[in-house]
Amino acid sequence: MATEAAAVDETTKEGFVRGLGLLDSTMIVAGSMIGSGIFIVSADISRQVGSPGWLLVVWVITGILTIFGALSYGELAAMMPKAGGQYVYLREAYSPFWGFLFGWTLFAVIQTATIAAVAVGFGRYGGVLIPWISETNYLIAPIRISSSYAVSLSTAQLVGIVMIVLLTFLNTRGLKLGKLIQNTFTFAKTGSLIALIVLGIIVGLAWHGDIAAANFGDLWTVRGSLQDVGGGLTAAAALGLFVGICVAQTNSLFSADAWNNVTYTAGEVKDPKRNLPLSLLLGTGLVITLYLLANVAYLVTLKFEAIQTVPSDRVATATMSVIFGPAGATIMAVAILISTFGCNNGLILAGSRAYYAMAKDGLFFKKTSNLNRFHVPAWSLAVQGILAAAYVLPRTVKADGTFGSLYNDLLTYVISAELIFYILTIIGIFVLRSKQPNAERPYKAFGYPIVPAIYAAGAAVILVVLFVYQTTATWPGLLIVLTGVPVYFIWRSMSSKRGVPEQS
């Protein structure tokens, strides 16, 4: 009875239970950020910028933008500690229309396709331990539905779907279980990343000092395999280097993304006016520090040219192989399995709260506005899980006849669109200070107006470069966002007929 009474005391007007403390919230931030990207993307970045120094600069820029973004978001999170996070901020700063466009893109691609990508990554690395799990071991061979697309079910895809179903189900059992999984796996993968860093630096300096000397003794000379970053430009020229640094942010920013997911769960955070801003700062600060040190570990153990050409871009695996020999690949696979499992738990837990908030406004499926007996949005979790699992099946057909994954293309398209929403949200701080000057602000953005302005300006420069030099990967993203326009008016009309009051 005492336990039940405590639960009731923590229950909000919406029916959520405020069961996330500062540690839990920080683990959602860090756990959602750390997936498989940090173990892979540095290879692609190294080809885009061409030198060890510029590789580190890319991650420093990502770190500055991420932490500045988190410091700025803290004001909005403390001001509006409600389920839905960024959707609510855009709704209040601009209008329900802009909030919906973000929420729609989050559901249609950002969250669901990311969950699919992380799940298949889990299956792919599971194949290192269990050879039966493979992207080419088909239960249903690729069935072409056009010259460019097919559907298939490999054992790796099956494992990915099972992972999504399992984590979705576990999160319907209540916040207590969801946060237990999150905390356990975030601690484990943070420890794995720290071990990679410490061992990489110690072994690299002790056994391969010549490699560290070669990379850090010549930080800025552009060399090795260079990638066309758009318009025939490479890092060999000054303009190409600038474009390369901006284009590389699609890799590093995406690897450090999802830090804002904790804001979706604001309705379940204890003392949110304090803990939300603090968890954003602690979580992003921890992860960005580890990401920078991980790249130092790569540069201490591997020649820069080796990073550029490592098989399948598996930089971390190559680093572990230097430390542990042939066993390194297996050890790294286990670390990535832990990392991706924890990452997807955070994404699944948090994303469902955004759709719940949209449904409360009459802008999403009606049933997703309901909480189950465990005080979590089970229907919202289910709808998200169904679409994420569906994204695992479609394949793209490459020119050489091999198969890619549809979700990878969709994520590439919406990275730029997601950056637009980040910029709009940060600018929303200025808008709300004008529109609601007397609103309670328990935490005010650190360094306002300079810090938010730097984030908005820096992100805008990257965005302009992407739209100019990466047209095929950016303009389709706007089309995906725009599909939400007719959907918004359809849902607005349906909710009006049901008598749902329109948000101002």
FIDOMAR-956200 format. One line per 10 residues: number of its first residue (from 1); for each residue x, y, z of C-alpha. Coordinates in nm, 2 decimals, always signed. Layout:
N
NUM	X Y Z | ...
END
This chain:
504
1	+0.00 +0.00 +0.00 | +0.29 +0.24 +0.08 | +0.43 +0.17 -0.26 | +0.10 +0.25 -0.43 | +0.07 +0.57 -0.24 | +0.41 +0.68 -0.34 | +0.33 +0.61 -0.70 | +0.01 +0.81 -0.68 | +0.20 +1.10 -0.52 | +0.43 +1.11 -0.82
11	+0.15 +1.09 -1.08 | +0.10 +1.40 -1.29 | -0.23 +1.54 -1.41 | -0.16 +1.37 -1.74 | -0.12 +1.03 -1.57 | +0.26 +1.00 -1.61 | +0.47 +0.89 -1.31 | +0.76 +1.12 -1.23 | +1.01 +0.84 -1.19 | +1.32 +0.98 -1.37
21	+1.58 +1.13 -1.14 | +1.89 +1.33 -1.25 | +2.09 +1.01 -1.30 | +1.81 +0.85 -1.51 | +1.77 +1.16 -1.72 | +2.14 +1.19 -1.78 | +2.15 +0.82 -1.88 | +1.88 +0.88 -2.14 | +2.08 +1.17 -2.29 | +2.41 +0.98 -2.30
31	+2.25 +0.64 -2.39 | +2.05 +0.78 -2.68 | +2.36 +0.95 -2.82 | +2.60 +0.66 -2.81 | +2.51 +0.41 -3.07 | +2.74 +0.27 -3.33 | +2.84 +0.59 -3.51 | +3.14 +0.68 -3.30 | +3.29 +0.34 -3.39 | +3.26 +0.39 -3.76
41	+3.21 +0.75 -3.90 | +3.57 +0.88 -3.83 | +3.68 +0.68 -4.14 | +3.44 +0.88 -4.37 | +3.53 +1.21 -4.20 | +3.90 +1.14 -4.25 | +3.84 +1.11 -4.62 | +3.64 +1.43 -4.63 | +3.89 +1.65 -4.44 | +4.22 +1.47 -4.52
51	+4.43 +1.52 -4.21 | +4.44 +1.43 -3.83 | +4.41 +1.79 -3.72 | +4.10 +1.86 -3.93 | +3.95 +1.53 -3.81 | +3.97 +1.65 -3.46 | +3.84 +2.00 -3.56 | +3.53 +1.84 -3.70 | +3.46 +1.67 -3.36 | +3.54 +1.99 -3.17
61	+3.29 +2.18 -3.39 | +3.03 +1.91 -3.32 | +3.10 +1.92 -2.95 | +3.06 +2.30 -2.94 | +2.74 +2.29 -3.13 | +2.60 +2.00 -2.93 | +2.68 +2.15 -2.59 | +2.57 +2.50 -2.69 | +2.24 +2.35 -2.82 | +2.20 +2.16 -2.49
71	+2.27 +2.47 -2.28 | +2.01 +2.66 -2.49 | +1.75 +2.38 -2.48 | +1.77 +2.38 -2.10 | +1.57 +2.71 -2.09 | +1.29 +2.56 -2.29 | +1.29 +2.23 -2.10 | +1.27 +2.40 -1.76 | +1.01 +2.65 -1.89 | +0.78 +2.38 -2.04
81	+0.84 +2.05 -1.85 | +0.58 +1.86 -2.05 | +0.58 +1.54 -2.24 | +0.66 +1.61 -2.61 | +0.97 +1.82 -2.57 | +1.08 +1.98 -2.90 | +0.73 +1.94 -3.04 | +0.59 +2.15 -2.76 | +0.86 +2.42 -2.79 | +0.80 +2.47 -3.16
91	+0.42 +2.47 -3.10 | +0.45 +2.74 -2.83 | +0.71 +2.95 -3.01 | +0.55 +2.96 -3.35 | +0.23 +2.76 -3.40 | +0.08 +2.41 -3.38 | +0.16 +2.38 -3.76 | +0.54 +2.41 -3.70 | +0.53 +2.18 -3.40 | +0.34 +1.92 -3.61
101	+0.59 +1.94 -3.90 | +0.86 +1.85 -3.66 | +0.66 +1.57 -3.49 | +0.55 +1.43 -3.82 | +0.91 +1.42 -3.95 | +1.02 +1.27 -3.62 | +0.76 +0.99 -3.66 | +0.79 +0.94 -4.03 | +1.17 +0.92 -4.05 | +1.40 +1.07 -3.78
111	+1.31 +0.84 -3.48 | +1.17 +0.54 -3.66 | +1.43 +0.51 -3.93 | +1.70 +0.56 -3.67 | +1.56 +0.28 -3.46 | +1.56 +0.06 -3.77 | +1.92 +0.15 -3.85 | +2.04 +0.08 -3.50 | +1.85 -0.25 -3.48 | +2.00 -0.38 -3.81
121	+2.34 -0.26 -3.68 | +2.28 -0.48 -3.38 | +2.20 -0.77 -3.60 | +2.50 -0.70 -3.83 | +2.75 -0.71 -3.53 | +2.57 -1.01 -3.38 | +2.69 -1.19 -3.69 | +3.05 -1.16 -3.57 | +2.95 -1.38 -3.28 | +2.69 -1.60 -3.45
131	+2.77 -1.65 -3.82 | +2.42 -1.76 -3.90 | +2.32 -1.39 -3.85 | +2.41 -1.23 -4.17 | +2.27 -0.97 -4.41 | +2.32 -1.22 -4.70 | +2.17 -1.52 -4.52 | +1.81 -1.47 -4.65 | +1.50 -1.62 -4.51 | +1.32 -1.43 -4.79
141	+1.55 -1.34 -5.08 | +1.52 -0.99 -5.22 | +1.20 -0.94 -5.41 | +1.23 -0.65 -5.65 | +0.93 -0.42 -5.65 | +1.09 -0.18 -5.90 | +1.43 -0.12 -6.07 | +1.54 +0.08 -5.76 | +1.37 -0.10 -5.47 | +1.32 -0.45 -5.32
151	+1.21 -0.61 -5.00 | +1.39 -0.89 -4.82 | +1.42 -1.07 -4.48 | +1.77 -1.18 -4.39 | +1.87 -1.32 -4.06 | +2.03 -0.99 -3.96 | +1.70 -0.81 -4.05 | +1.51 -1.06 -3.85 | +1.73 -1.00 -3.54 | +1.67 -0.63 -3.59
161	+1.30 -0.67 -3.59 | +1.30 -0.90 -3.29 | +1.51 -0.63 -3.11 | +1.25 -0.36 -3.19 | +0.96 -0.58 -3.08 | +1.13 -0.68 -2.76 | +1.23 -0.33 -2.65 | +0.89 -0.19 -2.75 | +0.72 -0.46 -2.54 | +0.95 -0.41 -2.24
171	+0.88 -0.03 -2.25 | +0.51 -0.09 -2.23 | +0.56 -0.26 -1.89 | +0.63 +0.07 -1.73 | +0.89 +0.34 -1.68 | +1.07 +0.16 -1.40 | +1.17 -0.13 -1.63 | +1.26 +0.10 -1.92 | +1.49 +0.31 -1.71 | +1.65 +0.00 -1.55
181	+1.74 -0.12 -1.90 | +1.86 +0.23 -2.00 | +2.08 +0.28 -1.70 | +2.23 -0.07 -1.71 | +2.33 -0.06 -2.08 | +2.44 +0.30 -2.07 | +2.68 +0.23 -1.78 | +2.80 -0.08 -1.97 | +2.87 +0.09 -2.30 | +3.02 +0.40 -2.14
191	+3.26 +0.17 -1.96 | +3.33 +0.00 -2.29 | +3.41 +0.33 -2.46 | +3.63 +0.44 -2.18 | +3.82 +0.11 -2.20 | +3.87 +0.16 -2.57 | +4.01 +0.51 -2.51 | +4.24 +0.41 -2.22 | +4.37 +0.10 -2.38 | +4.40 +0.26 -2.72
201	+4.61 +0.55 -2.59 | +4.82 +0.34 -2.35 | +4.90 +0.07 -2.60 | +4.94 +0.31 -2.89 | +5.19 +0.52 -2.71 | +5.38 +0.22 -2.56 | +5.39 +0.00 -2.86 | +5.33 +0.23 -3.16 | +5.48 +0.56 -3.07 | +5.59 +0.61 -3.43
211	+5.22 +0.62 -3.54 | +5.13 +0.88 -3.28 | +5.43 +1.08 -3.38 | +5.34 +1.06 -3.75 | +4.98 +1.17 -3.69 | +5.03 +1.43 -3.42 | +5.36 +1.56 -3.56 | +5.20 +1.65 -3.88 | +4.84 +1.74 -3.79 | +4.75 +1.96 -4.08
221	+4.90 +1.82 -4.41 | +4.62 +1.69 -4.63 | +4.70 +1.34 -4.76 | +4.57 +1.00 -4.84 | +4.24 +0.90 -4.99 | +4.02 +1.21 -5.04 | +3.65 +1.21 -5.10 | +3.46 +1.43 -5.34 | +3.25 +1.65 -5.10 | +3.05 +1.81 -5.38
231	+3.10 +1.99 -5.71 | +3.42 +1.80 -5.77 | +3.58 +1.96 -5.46 | +3.82 +1.77 -5.22 | +4.01 +1.88 -4.91 | +4.32 +1.93 -5.12 | +4.19 +2.29 -5.19 | +4.10 +2.55 -4.93 | +3.73 +2.57 -5.05 | +3.71 +2.20 -5.06
241	+3.84 +2.17 -4.71 | +3.58 +2.42 -4.58 | +3.30 +2.23 -4.76 | +3.45 +1.90 -4.63 | +3.44 +2.02 -4.27 | +3.07 +2.12 -4.31 | +2.97 +1.80 -4.50 | +3.15 +1.59 -4.24 | +2.91 +1.73 -3.98 | +2.64 +1.51 -4.12
251	+2.85 +1.22 -3.98 | +2.96 +1.36 -3.65 | +2.64 +1.55 -3.56 | +2.44 +1.24 -3.64 | +2.66 +1.03 -3.42 | +2.61 +1.28 -3.14 | +2.24 +1.33 -3.21 | +1.94 +1.23 -3.00 | +2.07 +1.43 -2.70 | +1.73 +1.62 -2.70
261	+1.53 +1.29 -2.65 | +1.51 +1.34 -2.28 | +1.29 +1.65 -2.33 | +1.02 +1.42 -2.48 | +1.00 +1.25 -2.14 | +0.98 +1.58 -1.94 | +0.64 +1.47 -1.80 | +0.82 +1.18 -1.62 | +1.12 +1.37 -1.48 | +1.14 +1.45 -1.11
271	+1.20 +1.82 -1.04 | +1.22 +1.88 -1.41 | +1.30 +2.25 -1.38 | +1.63 +2.16 -1.23 | +1.70 +1.81 -1.36 | +1.62 +1.86 -1.73 | +1.88 +2.14 -1.79 | +2.13 +1.97 -1.58 | +2.09 +1.63 -1.74 | +2.13 +1.79 -2.09
281	+2.46 +1.95 -1.99 | +2.60 +1.65 -1.80 | +2.49 +1.40 -2.07 | +2.62 +1.59 -2.37 | +2.94 +1.70 -2.19 | +3.02 +1.33 -2.10 | +2.96 +1.20 -2.45 | +3.14 +1.47 -2.64 | +3.44 +1.43 -2.41 | +3.44 +1.06 -2.48
291	+3.40 +1.11 -2.85 | +3.70 +1.34 -2.87 | +3.91 +1.11 -2.67 | +3.80 +0.81 -2.88 | +3.94 +0.99 -3.19 | +4.26 +1.06 -3.01 | +4.28 +0.68 -2.94 | +4.23 +0.61 -3.31 | +4.51 +0.85 -3.41 | +4.75 +0.70 -3.15
301	+4.70 +0.34 -3.27 | +4.63 +0.37 -3.65 | +4.81 +0.56 -3.92 | +4.58 +0.83 -4.06 | +4.59 +0.67 -4.41 | +4.48 +0.34 -4.24 | +4.18 +0.52 -4.08 | +4.08 +0.64 -4.43 | +4.09 +0.29 -4.58 | +3.99 +0.06 -4.29
311	+3.76 -0.22 -4.41 | +3.39 -0.13 -4.38 | +3.49 +0.19 -4.20 | +3.52 -0.01 -3.87 | +3.78 +0.22 -3.71 | +3.72 +0.10 -3.35 | +3.74 -0.26 -3.45 | +4.08 -0.19 -3.62 | +4.19 -0.02 -3.30 | +4.09 -0.31 -3.08
321	+4.27 -0.55 -3.32 | +4.59 -0.35 -3.26 | +4.54 -0.40 -2.88 | +4.41 -0.75 -2.87 | +4.50 -0.90 -3.20 | +4.24 -1.13 -3.38 | +4.02 -1.12 -3.06 | +3.98 -0.75 -3.11 | +3.70 -0.79 -3.36 | +3.50 -1.01 -3.12
331	+3.55 -0.78 -2.83 | +3.44 -0.48 -3.03 | +3.14 -0.66 -3.16 | +3.03 -0.73 -2.80 | +3.08 -0.36 -2.71 | +2.87 -0.24 -3.01 | +2.59 -0.49 -2.93 | +2.57 -0.34 -2.58 | +2.59 +0.01 -2.72 | +2.32 -0.04 -2.99
341	+2.08 -0.22 -2.75 | +2.10 +0.06 -2.50 | +2.08 +0.33 -2.77 | +1.76 +0.18 -2.91 | +1.60 +0.15 -2.57 | +1.64 +0.52 -2.52 | +1.51 +0.61 -2.86 | +1.21 +0.38 -2.82 | +1.13 +0.51 -2.47 | +1.16 +0.88 -2.56
351	+1.01 +0.90 -2.91 | +0.67 +0.76 -2.81 | +0.62 +1.05 -2.57 | +0.64 +1.30 -2.86 | +0.36 +1.13 -3.05 | +0.16 +1.11 -2.73 | +0.18 +1.49 -2.70 | +0.07 +1.53 -3.06 | -0.23 +1.30 -3.01 | -0.33 +1.51 -2.70
361	-0.35 +1.81 -2.94 | -0.56 +1.60 -3.18 | -0.28 +1.58 -3.43 | -0.20 +1.21 -3.42 | -0.38 +0.88 -3.39 | -0.64 +0.92 -3.11 | -0.54 +0.60 -2.92 | -0.18 +0.71 -2.89 | -0.30 +0.98 -2.64 | -0.39 +0.71 -2.39
371	-0.17 +0.57 -2.11 | -0.19 +0.21 -2.01 | -0.21 +0.08 -1.65 | +0.17 +0.11 -1.62 | +0.13 +0.49 -1.69 | +0.31 +0.47 -2.03 | +0.18 +0.54 -2.38 | +0.16 +0.18 -2.50 | -0.03 +0.26 -2.82 | +0.22 +0.52 -2.91
381	+0.50 +0.28 -2.85 | +0.33 +0.02 -3.06 | +0.27 +0.25 -3.36 | +0.63 +0.36 -3.35 | +0.75 +0.00 -3.33 | +0.54 -0.11 -3.62 | +0.68 +0.16 -3.85 | +1.04 +0.11 -3.73 | +1.01 -0.27 -3.79 | +0.86 -0.20 -4.13
391	+1.16 +0.01 -4.23 | +1.39 -0.28 -4.17 | +1.25 -0.47 -4.47 | +1.28 -0.24 -4.78 | +1.61 -0.24 -4.97 | +1.75 -0.01 -5.23 | +1.90 -0.16 -5.54 | +2.25 -0.02 -5.62 | +2.40 +0.02 -5.97 | +2.62 -0.29 -5.92
401	+2.32 -0.50 -5.83 | +2.39 -0.52 -5.45 | +2.14 -0.40 -5.20 | +2.14 -0.11 -4.96 | +1.88 -0.01 -4.69 | +1.60 +0.24 -4.75 | +1.63 +0.38 -4.40 | +1.99 +0.49 -4.47 | +1.88 +0.70 -4.76 | +1.59 +0.85 -4.56
411	+1.82 +0.94 -4.28 | +2.06 +1.10 -4.52 | +1.78 +1.30 -4.66 | +1.64 +1.43 -4.33 | +1.97 +1.52 -4.15 | +1.95 +1.86 -4.31 | +1.58 +1.90 -4.24 | +1.65 +1.80 -3.87 | +1.91 +2.08 -3.85 | +1.64 +2.33 -3.97
421	+1.42 +2.22 -3.68 | +1.71 +2.26 -3.43 | +1.78 +2.61 -3.56 | +1.41 +2.70 -3.53 | +1.39 +2.57 -3.18 | +1.70 +2.77 -3.07 | +1.56 +3.08 -3.23 | +1.24 +3.00 -3.04 | +1.42 +3.10 -2.72 | +1.44 +3.46 -2.86
431	+1.08 +3.44 -2.98 | +0.94 +3.32 -2.65 | +1.13 +3.58 -2.45 | +0.94 +3.84 -2.67 | +0.60 +3.67 -2.67 | +0.61 +3.55 -2.31 | +0.84 +3.79 -2.12 | +0.68 +3.72 -1.78 | +0.68 +3.34 -1.81 | +0.86 +3.15 -1.53
441	+1.21 +3.06 -1.64 | +1.37 +2.85 -1.37 | +1.68 +2.82 -1.58 | +1.78 +3.08 -1.84 | +2.00 +2.98 -2.13 | +2.37 +3.01 -2.04 | +2.54 +3.29 -2.23 | +2.22 +3.43 -2.37 | +2.20 +3.57 -2.63 | +2.55 +3.49 -2.75
451	+2.55 +3.11 -2.70 | +2.21 +3.05 -2.87 | +2.31 +3.29 -3.15 | +2.64 +3.10 -3.21 | +2.46 +2.77 -3.24 | +2.20 +2.91 -3.48 | +2.47 +3.08 -3.70 | +2.70 +2.79 -3.70 | +2.43 +2.54 -3.78 | +2.30 +2.78 -4.05
461	+2.64 +2.79 -4.23 | +2.66 +2.41 -4.23 | +2.30 +2.39 -4.36 | +2.37 +2.63 -4.65 | +2.68 +2.44 -4.75 | +2.48 +2.11 -4.75 | +2.21 +2.25 -4.97 | +2.46 +2.40 -5.22 | +2.71 +2.11 -5.24 | +2.50 +1.80 -5.13
471	+2.18 +1.87 -5.33 | +2.08 +1.51 -5.38 | +2.10 +1.44 -5.01 | +1.93 +1.75 -4.89 | +1.64 +1.86 -5.11 | +1.45 +1.53 -5.08 | +1.45 +1.58 -4.70 | +1.24 +1.90 -4.75 | +1.00 +1.70 -4.95 | +0.96 +1.45 -4.67
481	+0.89 +1.73 -4.43 | +0.64 +1.88 -4.67 | +0.44 +1.56 -4.68 | +0.33 +1.67 -4.33 | +0.15 +1.98 -4.46 | -0.16 +1.80 -4.60 | -0.15 +1.55 -4.31 | -0.17 +1.84 -4.06 | -0.48 +1.99 -4.22 | -0.65 +1.65 -4.24
491	-0.58 +1.58 -3.87 | -0.68 +1.93 -3.78 | -1.01 +1.89 -3.95 | -1.07 +1.55 -3.80 | -0.99 +1.67 -3.45 | -1.22 +1.97 -3.49 | -1.51 +1.74 -3.57 | -1.43 +1.54 -3.25 | -1.44 +1.87 -3.05 | -1.07 +1.87 -2.97
501	-0.98 +2.24 -2.88 | -0.73 +2.40 -3.12 | -0.39 +2.49 -2.96 | -0.31 +2.86 -2.99
END
